[in-house]
Amino acid sequence: MPVRVGDPAPDFQVKDDAGKMRTLSEFRGKKVVLYFYPKDNTPGCTKEACSFRDGYSTLLEAGIIILGVSFDSPESHWKFKEKQNLPFILLSDEKKEVAEAYGASGGLLGSLMAKRYTYLIDEHGKIVHIFKKVDVKNHAAEVLQAFSEHSKK
């Protein structure tokens, strides 16, 4: 059963681009963008990552942490980060458990890639917005606007 707005965000434990184990719960108290994408170094995924890179300082000022997730290995993530100068964490969901928990598995080419979904998680660990349609070039702005609208509620 995929998660919905208002649900607690499922915690996880996976390796990041440096091979360090990371959990969602370590970011409790902060707003988190958990964005799933199909594959490192592909055109759409690069545009999306660069949107977050280019909007990084604005997102950081708003207290927002960015976590990118795909099924690629930590080494692939590290190379992608280096090549694109990405300042945020990429998580390696090689077993596809995180995507499964969020309902973001079974994207392009069946189970080989994650769906391009983004989950916005508030400081209390609750899902406050889900993007199932993403504008890869302007996704950082979309995320900032959605968090801004949520904080007005």
C-alpha positions, -999 to 999 in steps of 0.1 A, spaced: 0 0 0 17 33 -11 19 61 15 -4 91 13 -3 127 25 -7 127 63 10 93 68 42 90 88 71 87 64 85 52 66 120 51 80 148 33 62 185 24 64 205 25 32 240 36 21 247 71 8 270 81 -20 300 78 4 290 44 16 278 56 49 246 42 64 218 68 65 183 68 80 154 91 75 150 94 113 184 112 115 168 142 98 139 144 123 132 181 131 140 192 96 119 194 64 130 167 40 127 163 3 129 126 -5 130 124 -43 131 92 -62 146 92 -97 152 64 -123 190 65 -130 222 85 -125 235 103 -155 204 101 -176 190 133 -192 159 139 -171 175 128 -139 205 151 -145 181 180 -151 162 173 -119 194 169 -98 208 202 -113 175 219 -104 181 209 -68 218 219 -71 209 253 -85 182 259 -59 202 244 -30 211 275 -11 175 288 -12 162 254 0 189 252 27 180 287 39 144 274 42 157 246 64 150 219 38 172 188 34 174 171 0 178 133 -3 179 118 -38 171 81 -41 176 56 -70 186 20 -74 221 29 -84 252 19 -63 269 42 -39 299 44 -63 276 54 -92 260 81 -70 295 94 -60 305 97 -97 272 114 -105 276 139 -76 312 147 -87 303 151 -123 273 174 -117 287 191 -85 257 180 -64 259 193 -28 232 170 -14 230 134 -3 222 106 -28 209 73 -13 214 39 -28 183 18 -27 198 -13 -44 174 -37 -27 145 -14 -38 130 -15 -2 127 22 2 110 27 -31 87 -2 -23 78 13 11 69 46 -5 51 33 -36 78 45 -60 90 12 -74 80 -2 -107 89 28 -128 105 28 -162 114 -7 -174 93 -23 -146 113 -30 -115 147 -19 -129 141 18 -121 123 39 -95 94 61 -105 101 99 -105 82 107 -74 90 133 -47 78 132 -11 79 162 11 83 153 48 78 178 76 98 182 108 76 156 126 82 129 100 48 133 83 43 133 45 28 167 36 30 166 -2 36 140 -29 47 149 -65 38 122 -90 43 146 -119 76 165 -118 89 194 -138 126 183 -139 139 217 -148 120 236 -121 115 210 -94 134 229 -67 110 258 -72 80 235 -71 93 220 -38 99 254 -22 64 265 -32 47 234 -18 66 236 15 57 273 17 20 266 11 21 238 37 36 261 63 7 286 58 -19 260 68 
